Amino acid sequence: MYAVRRRVANVYLVRERDRRRTVELLAFVAAALPLLAVLFAVVWANLQTYEIGYQIGNLEKQRERLVAKRRQLLIDRAEESSLVRIEKIARDALGLLPARPDQVVLVRDSTGPVTARPAAPKAAQPDLVGPPAPDSTEEGF
C-alpha cells in the first residue's frame, strides 16, 4: 500500500454549463414563485389576525380597568362633594355658621327675571341646614 496520496491534476478537463438544465431550473423557480407568494401572504394574514386578536384582548382589559377606575373616581367625587361632609368641614375647620336671612343677597341672572318668594313668618321657618330647595319646574318635580 501507498501511504502518500497525490492529487490528480487534470488541467485538460473543462466543465461546461448545461444550458438545458439552467432553463429547466429557471422554469421550476418561475412556477414555484406564485405558489410561494400565496403561501407567504396566507401566513402573513394569519399572523396579523393573531396579533390583532391579542391587541383587542389587551384593549378590552385596559377598558375594563379604566371603567373600574372611573366608577371609583365617581364614588370618590360623590363622597368628597357630599353636602354633609362640606358642612362639617365648614363648621368644624372653618368655624362658619348658616347664613341669616338678612345676609342673603339675591343676584339677578342674565337668563331671566328672579321672582322673590314671600318670606315666611319667623316662628314658622325652621332652622334649615344646606341650600334651599329649587323652585318647582314645568314638569312638576
DSSP file (Angstrom, degrees, kcal/mol; ACC not computed):
  #  RESIDUE AA STRUCTURE BP1 BP2  ACC     N-H-->O    O-->H-N    N-H-->O    O-->H-N    TCO  KAPPA ALPHA  PHI   PSI    X-CA   Y-CA   Z-CA
    1    1 A M              0   0    0      0, 0.0     2,-0.5     0, 0.0     0, 0.0   0.000 360.0 360.0 360.0 150.8    0.0    0.0    0.0
    2    2 A Y        -     0   0    0      1,-0.1     0, 0.0     2,-0.0     0, 0.0  -0.834 360.0-167.0 -98.5 132.6    1.0    3.5   -0.6
    3    3 A A        +     0   0    0     -2,-0.5     2,-0.5     2,-0.0    -1,-0.1   0.599  69.6  76.5 -91.0 -14.3    1.0    5.9    2.3
    4    4 A V        -     0   0    0      2,-0.0     2,-0.4     0, 0.0    -2,-0.0  -0.854  65.2-158.4-105.2 129.2    1.2    9.0    0.1
    5    5 A R        -     0   0    0     -2,-0.5     2,-0.4     0, 0.0    -2,-0.0  -0.854   6.7-161.6-104.0 140.6   -1.7   10.4   -1.7
    6    6 A R        -     0   0    0     -2,-0.4     2,-0.2     3,-0.0    -2,-0.0  -0.963  19.4-119.4-123.1 139.8   -1.3   12.6   -4.7
    7    7 A R        -     0   0    0     -2,-0.4     2,-0.7     1,-0.1     0, 0.0  -0.475  25.7-125.5 -73.2 144.6   -3.8   14.9   -6.2
    8    8 A V        -     0   0    0     -2,-0.2     2,-0.9     2,-0.1    -1,-0.1  -0.825  19.6-153.6 -91.4 121.1   -4.6   14.2   -9.8
    9    9 A A        +     0   0    0     -2,-0.7     2,-0.7     1,-0.0     3,-0.1  -0.839  17.9 175.1 -97.8 106.8   -4.1   17.3  -11.8
   10   10 A N    >   +     0   0    0     -2,-0.9     3,-1.1     1,-0.1    -2,-0.1  -0.738   8.5 163.3-112.9  81.6   -6.4   17.2  -14.8
   11   11 A V  T 3   +     0   0    0     -2,-0.7    -1,-0.1     1,-0.2    -2,-0.0   0.613  69.6  62.9 -76.1 -13.0   -5.9   20.5  -16.4
   12   12 A Y  T 3  S+     0   0    0     -3,-0.1     2,-0.5     2,-0.0    -1,-0.2   0.566  79.2  97.3 -90.6  -8.3   -7.4   19.5  -19.6
   13   13 A L    <   -     0   0    0     -3,-1.1     2,-0.4     2,-0.0    -3,-0.1  -0.729  54.0-174.3 -84.8 123.4  -10.8   18.8  -18.2
   14   14 A V        -     0   0    0     -2,-0.5     2,-0.5     2,-0.0    -2,-0.0  -0.974  17.3-139.5-121.4 127.7  -13.1   21.8  -18.7
   15   15 A R        -     0   0    0     -2,-0.4     2,-0.3     0, 0.0    -2,-0.0  -0.750  18.6-160.8 -89.9 127.6  -16.6   21.9  -17.2
   16   16 A E        -     0   0    0     -2,-0.5     2,-0.3     1,-0.0    -2,-0.0  -0.818  21.0-112.7-107.1 147.8  -19.3   23.4  -19.5
   17   17 A R        -     0   0    0     -2,-0.3     2,-0.9     1,-0.1     3,-0.1  -0.579  23.5-130.7 -77.5 139.3  -22.6   24.7  -18.4
   18   18 A D     >  -     0   0    0     -2,-0.3     4,-1.7     1,-0.2     3,-0.2  -0.813  17.7-166.1 -91.6 107.1  -25.6   22.7  -19.5
   19   19 A R  H  > S+     0   0    0     -2,-0.9     4,-2.1     1,-0.2    -1,-0.2   0.858  85.5  55.4 -63.5 -37.5  -28.0   25.3  -20.9
   20   20 A R  H  > S+     0   0    0      1,-0.2     4,-2.1     2,-0.2    -1,-0.2   0.899 107.5  49.0 -64.9 -41.0  -31.0   23.0  -20.9
   21   21 A R  H  > S+     0   0    0      2,-0.2     4,-2.3     1,-0.2    -1,-0.2   0.862 109.8  52.7 -66.6 -35.9  -30.6   22.3  -17.2
   22   22 A T  H  X S+     0   0    0     -4,-1.7     4,-2.3     2,-0.2    -2,-0.2   0.912 109.4  48.2 -65.8 -42.3  -30.4   26.0  -16.5
   23   23 A V  H  X S+     0   0    0     -4,-2.1     4,-2.2     2,-0.2    -2,-0.2   0.899 111.4  50.8 -65.3 -40.7  -33.6   26.7  -18.4
   24   24 A E  H  X S+     0   0    0     -4,-2.1     4,-2.3     2,-0.2    -2,-0.2   0.913 110.6  49.4 -62.7 -42.8  -35.3   23.8  -16.6
   25   25 A L  H  X S+     0   0    0     -4,-2.3     4,-2.3     1,-0.2    -2,-0.2   0.914 111.4  48.2 -63.5 -43.4  -34.2   25.3  -13.2
   26   26 A L  H  X S+     0   0    0     -4,-2.3     4,-2.5     2,-0.2    -1,-0.2   0.878 111.0  51.5 -65.2 -37.6  -35.4   28.8  -14.1
   27   27 A A  H  X S+     0   0    0     -4,-2.2     4,-2.0     2,-0.2    -2,-0.2   0.902 109.9  49.5 -66.0 -40.3  -38.8   27.3  -15.2
   28   28 A F  H  X S+     0   0    0     -4,-2.3     4,-1.8     2,-0.2    -2,-0.2   0.924 112.8  46.4 -63.8 -44.0  -39.2   25.5  -12.0
   29   29 A V  H  X S+     0   0    0     -4,-2.3     4,-1.8     1,-0.2    -2,-0.2   0.904 111.8  51.2 -65.0 -41.3  -38.4   28.6   -9.9
   30   30 A A  H  < S+     0   0    0     -4,-2.5    -1,-0.2     1,-0.2    -2,-0.2   0.847 111.7  47.7 -66.1 -33.2  -40.7   30.7  -12.0
   31   31 A A  H  X S+     0   0    0     -4,-2.0     4,-0.6     1,-0.2    -1,-0.2   0.820 113.6  47.6 -75.5 -30.3  -43.5   28.1  -11.5
   32   32 A A  H  X S+     0   0    0     -4,-1.8     4,-2.5     1,-0.2     5,-0.2   0.745  94.6  75.7 -83.1 -24.4  -42.9   27.9   -7.7
   33   33 A L  H  X S+     0   0    0     -4,-1.8     4,-2.6     1,-0.2     5,-0.2   0.908  94.6  47.5 -59.4 -47.2  -42.8   31.7   -7.1
   34   34 A P  H  > S+     0   0    0      0, 0.0     4,-2.4     0, 0.0    -1,-0.2   0.913 113.2  49.7 -62.3 -39.2  -46.5   32.4   -7.3
   35   35 A L  H  X S+     0   0    0     -4,-0.6     4,-2.4     1,-0.2    -2,-0.2   0.923 112.6  46.8 -63.9 -42.8  -47.3   29.5   -5.0
   36   36 A L  H  X S+     0   0    0     -4,-2.5     4,-2.8     2,-0.2    -1,-0.2   0.879 110.3  53.4 -65.3 -37.5  -44.7   30.7   -2.5
   37   37 A A  H  X S+     0   0    0     -4,-2.6     4,-2.2    -5,-0.2    -2,-0.2   0.923 110.7  46.3 -63.8 -43.1  -46.1   34.2   -2.7
   38   38 A V  H  X S+     0   0    0     -4,-2.4     4,-2.4     2,-0.2    -2,-0.2   0.921 112.6  50.8 -64.5 -42.9  -49.6   32.9   -2.0
   39   39 A L  H  X S+     0   0    0     -4,-2.4     4,-2.4     1,-0.2    -2,-0.2   0.929 111.6  46.7 -60.4 -46.4  -48.3   30.8    0.9
   40   40 A F  H  X S+     0   0    0     -4,-2.8     4,-2.6     1,-0.2    -1,-0.2   0.879 111.1  52.7 -64.9 -37.0  -46.4   33.8    2.4
   41   41 A A  H  X S+     0   0    0     -4,-2.2     4,-2.4     2,-0.2    -1,-0.2   0.906 110.5  47.5 -65.0 -40.7  -49.5   36.0    2.0
   42   42 A V  H  X S+     0   0    0     -4,-2.4     4,-2.3     2,-0.2    -2,-0.2   0.922 113.4  47.4 -66.5 -43.6  -51.7   33.5    3.8
   43   43 A V  H  X S+     0   0    0     -4,-2.4     4,-2.4     2,-0.2    -2,-0.2   0.917 112.5  49.7 -63.3 -42.8  -49.1   33.1    6.7
   44   44 A W  H  X S+     0   0    0     -4,-2.6     4,-2.4     2,-0.2    -2,-0.2   0.917 110.7  49.6 -62.8 -43.2  -48.7   36.8    7.0
   45   45 A A  H  X S+     0   0    0     -4,-2.4     4,-2.1     1,-0.2    -1,-0.2   0.896 110.9  50.6 -63.3 -39.6  -52.5   37.3    7.1
   46   46 A N  H  X S+     0   0    0     -4,-2.3     4,-2.2     2,-0.2    -2,-0.2   0.926 110.5  48.6 -63.3 -44.4  -52.8   34.6    9.8
   47   47 A L  H  X S+     0   0    0     -4,-2.4     4,-2.5     1,-0.2    -2,-0.2   0.896 110.7  51.0 -63.2 -39.8  -50.1   36.3   11.9
   48   48 A Q  H  X S+     0   0    0     -4,-2.4     4,-2.7     2,-0.2    -1,-0.2   0.883 107.8  53.5 -64.4 -37.7  -51.8   39.6   11.6
   49   49 A T  H  X S+     0   0    0     -4,-2.1     4,-2.2     2,-0.2    -2,-0.2   0.928 111.0  45.5 -62.9 -45.2  -55.1   38.1   12.7
   50   50 A Y  H  X S+     0   0    0     -4,-2.2     4,-2.4     2,-0.2    -2,-0.2   0.924 112.9  50.4 -63.5 -43.8  -53.4   36.7   15.8
   51   51 A E  H  X S+     0   0    0     -4,-2.5     4,-2.2     1,-0.2    -2,-0.2   0.916 111.5  47.3 -62.2 -43.1  -51.6   40.0   16.5
   52   52 A I  H  X S+     0   0    0     -4,-2.7     4,-2.6     2,-0.2    -1,-0.2   0.878 109.4  55.1 -66.5 -36.5  -54.9   42.0   16.2
   53   53 A G  H  X S+     0   0    0     -4,-2.2     4,-2.3    -5,-0.2    -2,-0.2   0.917 108.8  47.4 -60.8 -43.3  -56.6   39.5   18.4
   54   54 A Y  H  X S+     0   0    0     -4,-2.4     4,-2.5     2,-0.2    -2,-0.2   0.899 111.5  51.2 -64.1 -39.9  -54.0   40.0   21.1
   55   55 A Q  H  X S+     0   0    0     -4,-2.2     4,-2.6     2,-0.2    -2,-0.2   0.910 109.5  49.9 -63.6 -41.3  -54.3   43.8   20.7
   56   56 A I  H  X S+     0   0    0     -4,-2.6     4,-2.5     2,-0.2    -2,-0.2   0.918 110.5  50.4 -63.3 -42.7  -58.1   43.6   21.1
   57   57 A G  H  X S+     0   0    0     -4,-2.3     4,-2.2     1,-0.2    -2,-0.2   0.924 111.8  47.2 -60.6 -44.5  -57.7   41.5   24.2
   58   58 A N  H  X S+     0   0    0     -4,-2.5     4,-2.4     1,-0.2    -2,-0.2   0.903 112.3  49.7 -64.3 -40.6  -55.3   43.9   25.8
   59   59 A L  H  X S+     0   0    0     -4,-2.6     4,-2.6     2,-0.2    -1,-0.2   0.872 109.1  52.0 -67.7 -35.9  -57.5   46.9   24.9
   60   60 A E  H  X S+     0   0    0     -4,-2.5     4,-2.4     2,-0.2    -1,-0.2   0.915 110.8  47.9 -65.5 -41.3  -60.6   45.2   26.4
   61   61 A K  H  X S+     0   0    0     -4,-2.2     4,-2.3     2,-0.2    -2,-0.2   0.922 112.4  49.2 -62.6 -43.1  -58.6   44.6   29.6
   62   62 A Q  H  X S+     0   0    0     -4,-2.4     4,-2.5     1,-0.2    -2,-0.2   0.903 110.2  51.2 -63.2 -40.5  -57.5   48.2   29.6
   63   63 A R  H  X S+     0   0    0     -4,-2.6     4,-2.7     2,-0.2    -1,-0.2   0.914 108.9  50.6 -63.1 -42.3  -61.1   49.4   29.1
   64   64 A E  H  X S+     0   0    0     -4,-2.4     4,-2.3     1,-0.2    -1,-0.2   0.915 111.3  48.7 -61.6 -42.1  -62.3   47.3   32.0
   65   65 A R  H  X S+     0   0    0     -4,-2.3     4,-2.4     1,-0.2    -2,-0.2   0.915 112.9  47.6 -62.9 -41.9  -59.6   48.8   34.2
   66   66 A L  H  X S+     0   0    0     -4,-2.5     4,-2.7     2,-0.2    -2,-0.2   0.878 110.8  51.0 -68.7 -37.1  -60.5   52.3   33.1
   67   67 A V  H  X S+     0   0    0     -4,-2.7     4,-2.5     2,-0.2    -1,-0.2   0.921 112.0  47.4 -65.1 -42.3  -64.2   51.7   33.6
   68   68 A A  H  X S+     0   0    0     -4,-2.3     4,-2.3    -5,-0.2    -2,-0.2   0.908 113.0  48.6 -64.5 -40.6  -63.5   50.4   37.1
   69   69 A K  H  X S+     0   0    0     -4,-2.4     4,-2.7     2,-0.2    -2,-0.2   0.907 111.2  50.2 -65.4 -40.9  -61.2   53.4   37.8
   70   70 A R  H  X S+     0   0    0     -4,-2.7     4,-2.6     2,-0.2    -2,-0.2   0.924 110.0  50.5 -62.2 -43.5  -63.9   55.8   36.5
   71   71 A R  H  X S+     0   0    0     -4,-2.5     4,-2.1     1,-0.2    -1,-0.2   0.920 112.2  47.2 -60.0 -43.6  -66.5   54.2   38.7
   72   72 A Q  H  X S+     0   0    0     -4,-2.3     4,-2.7     1,-0.2    -1,-0.2   0.897 111.5  50.8 -65.9 -39.6  -64.2   54.5   41.8
   73   73 A L  H  X S+     0   0    0     -4,-2.7     4,-2.8     2,-0.2    -2,-0.2   0.884 109.0  51.3 -65.8 -37.8  -63.4   58.2   40.9
   74   74 A L  H  X S+     0   0    0     -4,-2.6     4,-2.3     2,-0.2    -1,-0.2   0.903 111.2  48.1 -64.3 -39.8  -67.2   58.9   40.6
   75   75 A I  H  X S+     0   0    0     -4,-2.1     4,-2.3    -5,-0.2    -2,-0.2   0.932 112.7  48.3 -64.3 -44.7  -67.7   57.4   44.0
   76   76 A D  H  X S+     0   0    0     -4,-2.7     4,-2.7     1,-0.2    -2,-0.2   0.909 111.5  50.2 -62.1 -41.6  -64.8   59.4   45.5
   77   77 A R  H  X S+     0   0    0     -4,-2.8     4,-2.3     1,-0.2    -1,-0.2   0.912 110.2  49.9 -63.5 -41.3  -66.1   62.6   43.9
   78   78 A A  H  < S+     0   0    0     -4,-2.3    -1,-0.2     1,-0.2    -2,-0.2   0.902 113.1  46.8 -64.0 -39.7  -69.6   61.9   45.4
   79   79 A E  H >< S+     0   0    0     -4,-2.3     3,-1.0     1,-0.2    -2,-0.2   0.919 113.9  47.4 -66.9 -42.3  -68.1   61.3   48.8
   80   80 A E  H 3< S+     0   0    0     -4,-2.7    -2,-0.2     1,-0.2    -1,-0.2   0.830 115.2  44.9 -70.1 -31.3  -65.9   64.4   48.6
   81   81 A S  T 3< S+     0   0    0     -4,-2.3    -1,-0.2    -5,-0.2    -2,-0.2   0.272  80.1 134.5 -97.5  13.2  -68.7   66.7   47.4
   82   82 A S    <>  -     0   0    0     -3,-1.0     4,-2.6    -4,-0.2     5,-0.2  -0.412  56.5-138.2 -62.3 131.7  -71.2   65.4   49.9
   83   83 A L  H  > S+     0   0    0      1,-0.2     4,-2.7     2,-0.2     5,-0.2   0.848 103.0  55.4 -63.4 -34.2  -73.1   68.3   51.5
   84   84 A V  H  > S+     0   0    0      2,-0.2     4,-2.1     1,-0.2    -1,-0.2   0.927 110.6  45.0 -64.0 -43.4  -72.9   66.7   54.9
   85   85 A R  H  > S+     0   0    0      2,-0.2     4,-2.4     1,-0.2    -2,-0.2   0.920 114.6  48.2 -65.9 -44.2  -69.1   66.4   54.7
   86   86 A I  H  X S+     0   0    0     -4,-2.6     4,-2.6     1,-0.2    -2,-0.2   0.907 111.8  49.6 -64.6 -41.2  -68.7   70.0   53.3
   87   87 A E  H  X S+     0   0    0     -4,-2.7     4,-2.6    -5,-0.2     5,-0.2   0.905 109.9  51.3 -64.3 -40.1  -71.0   71.4   56.1
   88   88 A K  H  X S+     0   0    0     -4,-2.1     4,-3.1     2,-0.2     5,-0.5   0.919 111.9  46.5 -62.5 -43.3  -69.0   69.5   58.7
   89   89 A I  H  X>S+     0   0    0     -4,-2.4     5,-1.7     1,-0.2     4,-1.3   0.917 112.4  51.0 -64.5 -42.0  -65.7   71.0   57.4
   90   90 A A  H  <5S+     0   0    0     -4,-2.6     6,-3.1     3,-0.2    -2,-0.2   0.903 117.7  38.4 -63.0 -41.3  -67.2   74.4   57.2
   91   91 A R  H  <5S+     0   0    0     -4,-2.6     4,-0.4     4,-0.2    -2,-0.2   0.952 127.0  31.9 -74.5 -49.1  -68.5   74.3   60.8
   92   92 A D  H  <5S+     0   0    0     -4,-3.1    -3,-0.2    -5,-0.2    -2,-0.2   0.968 129.8  27.7 -77.8 -54.8  -65.5   72.5   62.4
   93   93 A A  T  <5S+     0   0    0     -4,-1.3    -3,-0.2    -5,-0.5    -1,-0.1   0.884 134.2  28.7 -79.6 -38.6  -62.4   73.5   60.5
   94   94 A L  S   <S-     0   0    0     -5,-1.7    -3,-0.2    -4,-0.1    -1,-0.2   0.608  94.1-131.2-101.3 -13.1  -63.5   77.0   59.3
   95   95 A G        +     0   0    0     -4,-0.4    -4,-0.2    -6,-0.3     2,-0.2   0.790  48.5 159.2  70.1  28.3  -65.9   78.0   62.0
   96   96 A L        -     0   0    0     -6,-3.1    -1,-0.2    -7,-0.1    -2,-0.1  -0.506  24.9-156.2 -85.0 154.0  -68.7   79.0   59.6
   97   97 A L        -     0   0    0     -2,-0.2     3,-0.1     1,-0.1    -1,-0.0  -0.852  33.4 -83.5-122.7 159.9  -72.3   79.3   60.6
   98   98 A P        -     0   0    0      0, 0.0     2,-0.1     0, 0.0    -1,-0.1  -0.323  56.1-100.5 -61.1 147.7  -75.5   79.1   58.4
   99   99 A A        -     0   0    0      1,-0.1     5,-0.0     2,-0.1    -3,-0.0  -0.441  30.9-128.3 -72.2 139.9  -76.4   82.4   56.8
  100  100 A R    >>  -     0   0    0     -2,-0.1     3,-1.9     1,-0.1     4,-0.6  -0.522  27.4-108.9 -80.4 156.6  -79.1   84.5   58.4
  101  101 A P  G >4 S+     0   0    0      0, 0.0     3,-0.8     0, 0.0    -1,-0.1   0.827 119.7  57.0 -58.4 -31.0  -81.9   85.7   56.1
  102  102 A D  G 34 S+     0   0    0      1,-0.2    -3,-0.0     3,-0.0     0, 0.0   0.644 102.8  56.3 -76.1 -11.2  -80.7   89.3   56.3
  103  103 A Q  G <4 S+     0   0    0     -3,-1.9     2,-0.4     2,-0.0    -1,-0.2   0.554  84.8 100.0 -91.9  -9.6  -77.2   88.1   55.0
  104  104 A V    <<  -     0   0    0     -3,-0.8     2,-0.5    -4,-0.6     0, 0.0  -0.638  54.3-167.3 -82.9 131.2  -78.7   86.5   51.8
  105  105 A V        -     0   0    0     -2,-0.4     2,-0.4     2,-0.0    -2,-0.0  -0.979  14.2-138.8-120.1 125.6  -78.4   88.6   48.7
  106  106 A L        -     0   0    0     -2,-0.5     2,-0.5     8,-0.0     8,-0.0  -0.697  15.9-157.9 -83.7 133.1  -80.3   87.7   45.5
  107  107 A V        -     0   0    0     -2,-0.4     2,-0.3     0, 0.0    -2,-0.0  -0.946  15.8-127.5-113.7 128.9  -78.3   88.1   42.3
  108  108 A R        -     0   0    0     -2,-0.5     2,-0.3     6,-0.1    -2,-0.0  -0.561  19.4-141.9 -77.8 135.5  -80.1   88.5   39.1
  109  109 A D  B >   -A  112   0A   0      3,-0.5     3,-0.8    -2,-0.3     5,-0.1  -0.686  13.6-130.0 -92.7 149.3  -79.1   86.1   36.3
  110  110 A S  T 3  S+     0   0    0     -2,-0.3    -1,-0.1     1,-0.2    -2,-0.0   0.593 100.4  70.3 -75.7  -8.4  -79.0   87.4   32.8
  111  111 A T  T 3  S-     0   0    0      1,-0.2    -1,-0.2     2,-0.0    -3,-0.0   0.759 114.5 -26.8 -82.2 -23.4  -81.1   84.4   31.6
  112  112 A G  B <  S-A  109   0A   0     -3,-0.8    -3,-0.5     0, 0.0    -1,-0.2  -0.984  76.9 -67.2-176.9 169.6  -84.3   85.6   33.1
  113  113 A P        -     0   0    0      0, 0.0     2,-0.5     0, 0.0    -3,-0.0  -0.388  41.6-130.4 -73.6 149.9  -86.0   87.5   35.9
  114  114 A V        -     0   0    0     -2,-0.1     2,-0.6    -5,-0.1    -6,-0.1  -0.874  16.3-152.0 -98.9 126.5  -85.7   86.4   39.5
  115  115 A T        -     0   0    0     -2,-0.5     2,-0.3     0, 0.0     0, 0.0  -0.878  13.5-135.6-100.9 126.2  -89.0   86.3   41.4
  116  116 A A        -     0   0    0     -2,-0.6     3,-0.0     1,-0.0    -2,-0.0  -0.614  14.3-135.1 -81.5 136.2  -88.7   86.8   45.1
  117  117 A R        -     0   0    0     -2,-0.3     2,-0.2     1,-0.1     3,-0.0  -0.661  29.2-103.0 -85.7 143.8  -90.7   84.5   47.3
  118  118 A P        -     0   0    0      0, 0.0     2,-0.1     0, 0.0    -1,-0.1  -0.477  42.2-111.6 -66.4 137.0  -92.6   86.0   50.1
  119  119 A A        -     0   0    0     -2,-0.2     3,-0.1     1,-0.1    -3,-0.0  -0.447  27.9-125.6 -71.2 139.4  -90.8   85.4   53.4
  120  120 A A        -     0   0    0     -2,-0.1     5,-0.1     1,-0.1    -1,-0.1  -0.462  40.3 -83.7 -78.6 155.7  -92.5   83.0   55.8
  121  121 A P     >  -     0   0    0      0, 0.0     4,-1.2     0, 0.0     3,-0.4  -0.276  39.3-116.6 -59.4 149.6  -93.1   84.2   59.3
  122  122 A K  T  4 S+     0   0    0      1,-0.2     3,-0.4     2,-0.2    -2,-0.1   0.863 112.3  50.9 -57.4 -41.3  -90.1   83.9   61.7
  123  123 A A  T  4 S+     0   0    0      1,-0.2    -1,-0.2     3,-0.0    -3,-0.0   0.835 110.7  48.4 -70.1 -32.2  -91.8   81.4   64.0
  124  124 A A  T  4 S+     0   0    0     -3,-0.4    -1,-0.2     2,-0.1    -2,-0.2   0.671  91.7  89.5 -83.4 -16.8  -92.9   79.1   61.2
  125  125 A Q  S  < S-     0   0    0     -4,-1.2     2,-0.0    -3,-0.4    -6,-0.0  -0.721  70.4-147.5 -86.9 115.5  -89.5   79.0   59.5
  126  126 A P        -     0   0    0      0, 0.0     2,-1.2     0, 0.0    -2,-0.1  -0.315  31.4 -92.3 -76.1 164.7  -87.3   76.1   60.9
  127  127 A D        -     0   0    0     -2,-0.0     2,-0.2     2,-0.0    -2,-0.0  -0.661  53.9-160.9 -78.1  99.9  -83.5   76.4   61.2
  128  128 A L        -     0   0    0     -2,-1.2     2,-0.5     2,-0.0    -3,-0.0  -0.578  10.3-151.0 -89.4 146.7  -82.6   74.8   57.9
  129  129 A V        +     0   0    0     -2,-0.2   -42,-0.0     2,-0.1    -2,-0.0  -0.961  60.7  14.7-114.9 132.0  -79.2   73.4   57.0
  130  130 A G  S    S-     0   0    0     -2,-0.5    -2,-0.0   -47,-0.1   -46,-0.0  -0.375 102.7 -34.1 100.3 179.7  -78.0   73.4   53.5
  131  131 A P  S    S-     0   0    0      0, 0.0    -2,-0.1     0, 0.0     2,-0.0  -0.315  71.3 -94.8 -74.2 158.0  -79.1   75.2   50.3
  132  132 A P        -     0   0    0      0, 0.0    -2,-0.0     0, 0.0     0, 0.0  -0.334  45.3 -97.5 -70.2 155.9  -82.8   76.0   49.7
  133  133 A A        -     0   0    0      1,-0.1     3,-0.1    -2,-0.0     2,-0.0  -0.434  45.5-105.9 -70.1 146.8  -84.8   73.6   47.6
  134  134 A P        -     0   0    0      0, 0.0    -1,-0.1     0, 0.0     3,-0.1  -0.326  38.4 -95.0 -72.5 157.6  -85.2   74.6   44.0
  135  135 A D        -     0   0    0      1,-0.1     6,-0.1    -2,-0.0     2,-0.1  -0.315  52.0 -90.7 -64.7 154.7  -88.4   76.0   42.6
  136  136 A S        -     0   0    0      1,-0.1    -1,-0.1    -3,-0.1     2,-0.1  -0.382  44.3-136.2 -67.8 148.7  -90.7   73.5   41.0
  137  137 A T    >   -     0   0    0     -3,-0.1     3,-1.2    -2,-0.1    -1,-0.1  -0.339  30.0 -92.2 -97.6-179.4  -90.2   73.1   37.3
  138  138 A E  T 3  S+     0   0    0      1,-0.3    -2,-0.1     2,-0.1    -1,-0.1   0.799 124.4  60.4 -64.8 -28.6  -92.8   72.8   34.5
  139  139 A E  T 3  S-     0   0    0      1,-0.1    -1,-0.3     0, 0.0    -3,-0.0   0.670 116.1-114.6 -74.4 -15.1  -92.8   69.0   34.8
  140  140 A G    <         0   0    0     -3,-1.2    -2,-0.1     0, 0.0    -4,-0.1   0.598 360.0 360.0  94.4  13.0  -94.0   69.4   38.4
  141  141 A F              0   0    0     -6,-0.1    -3,-0.1     0, 0.0    -5,-0.1   0.468 360.0 360.0 -88.1 360.0  -90.9   68.0   40.2
